[in-house]
């Protein structure tokens, strides 16, 4: 279970920003001598793909309602990336152990994704874009910091990721009213742009 702390940490990071997590791990493994990073993540095609997708998400994640639309699209992607990373990080572990680690990474990624997307809905109740930019930038910094720490000190990073996840869940609990309001506004925004809805309305 040596890979479990790193799997949980990268699971949390994947739920927030999967492409940044893959990109940072790959760069650290290739250029900073992070020995626990699987070789597959350090290859040039993976780094280019992760970098391009991260660049797109970096912009989309800072625009009100576009961020929530992107979160909806990423509901399957982020937990899947979390599970795949956890499986890769488990290395030569036995089949059952590898499955357990991969499942743990995927579940943690799903939880952190749910927290991120829920809180972003609450933030979208604010009429100005500054809060979106601030929240997204804070998430980028947190993911970069935690993943970088995890590559060399996985136990410490595990504690930090665990605290951030718990704080996020608490924030979702207390902000549920704003989350519901944000979801209603996002749904209205989405329906207004839907060609199916628009045609039926006519």
N, C-alpha and C positions, 0 to 999 in steps of 0.2 A: 504493500500500500504506500510505498514511497512516493508514487506519482499522484496520490490523492490530493495533497495540498495544492499542487500546481494545477491539477485538473479542476478543482473547485474554483480557484482564483480565476483561471482563464474562462471557466464557465460563466462566472459573474461578469467578466469583461466582455465576453461574447454577447451576452444578453443586452449590453449597453451599446456596444459598437464592435460587431464581429470582425469587420474588415480591418479596423485599427488594431485589434488584438492579433490577428494573423500577421499583419504587416510588421508590427513591433517585434513579435516573437521571431519572425524570419530574419529581420535585420540584426537582432541581438545574437541569434545563432550564427549568422554569417560573418558579422563584423566585430562582435564583442566577445566572442568565445563562450557564449552561454551553452554549456555542454548538454543540458537537458532538453534543448529544443530539437525536435526531430528534423532530420536532414531534408525531408520533403518540403518543409516550410521555408527553407533557405534557398531554394532553387529560384533562378531568375524568372521563369514564367509565373510562379506563385507570387513573387514579390511585385511583379508588374501588375498582375490582375488585382491583387489586394490593394496596391497603391491607387489604381484607377478607380476602383469601387469606393475606397475610402475618400478619395477626392470628391466623388459625386455625393456621397453621404454627408461629407463635411459641409457642403453647400445646402443640400436639401433639408438637413436636420435643423437648420437655423431659420427656416421660413415657416411662419404660422400656417397650420393646417396641412401644408406639404409635409411637414415633419410627421404628423399623425398618419397621413396616407402612407408614408414610407414605413412607419412603424407597423401598420397593418400588413403591408407586403412582407415585412421582415419577421412576422410571427412564426413562420416555419423555418426561415433561414437561420436566424440567430441561435435557437436551440439546437438545430442540426449542426451548425458549426461548432457549438460548444461540445456536443457529444463526439464529433469527429476529432477535435483537438484533444479531448480527454482520452480517446482511444489511442491516438498517436503517442500521447505522452506516457501511456501505460507501458509502452515498449514491448518487452518480452514477457509480460505477465501472462498467466494462464488464461484460458478462454473465459472462465467464469469471472475471474478477477477483472479482466479487461472489460467485460460486459458491465460489471458493477461500476467501474470507474467511468466508463463512457456514459452510462445512465445517469450517474451523479452529475457529471458535467452538463449533460443536456437538461436535467431538471433545474439545476442552479441557473443555467442560462435562461430557461423559460421564466423562472421567477424574477430574475433581474430585468428581463425584457418586459414583463408585465408591470413591474414597478416603473420603469422608464416611460413606457407608453401611457400609463395611467397618469403619472405626474405631468407628462407633456400635455395631455388633454386639459388638466387643471390649469396649466400655464397659459393655454390658448384662450382661456376666458379673459385674459388681459388684452386690451385693444391695441397695445403697442408691441413691436417686435423685439424690443431690447431684452425682455425677459427670456425669450426663446434663444437669442444669441448667447446670453449669459449662461443659461442652463446647458445649452449644447457645448459651449466652450468648456464649462466646468466638467462635463462628462468626458470630453476628449482628454482633458488634463488628468482626470482621475484614472481613466483607462490606461493612459500612457504610463503614469506613475506606478500603478499597481502591477501592471504586466511587467514593467522593467524590474521592479522589486522582486516579483515572483520568479523571474528567470534566475536570480542569484540567491534569494532568501525566501523560498516558498512558504515557510511556516509563518513568517512575519506578514507576508502579503495575504495569507489566508485569513489571519485575524482582522486585517484592515478590510478585506473584501466582505467578511462576515458582518462586521460592524456596519459597513455601508449598506449591505442588503437589509439588515434589520431596521436601520434608520429609514430606509426607503419604504419598507412595509408599514412602518409606523406612520410615515407621512401619508401613504395611501389611505390608511384607516381614518386619519383625522381630516384628510382632504377629500373624502368621498363625495361630498355634496358638490364641490367644484369640479370633480372629475365627471360626474353625471352631467353637469351643465356644459362642460367642455365637449363631452361626447355628443350631446344634442346639437351643439353649434357645428361640430365637425360633420355630423350627419347631414345637417341642412346645407352646409357648404358643398359636401360631396354630391348630394342630390341635385343641387343647382347646376352642377357641371356634368351631370350624367346625361348622355344623349337619349337614353331610354326614358328617364324621368321627364326630360324636356319634351320629348315627342308625345308622351302620354298626357302631359299637362296641356298641350295644344289640342 
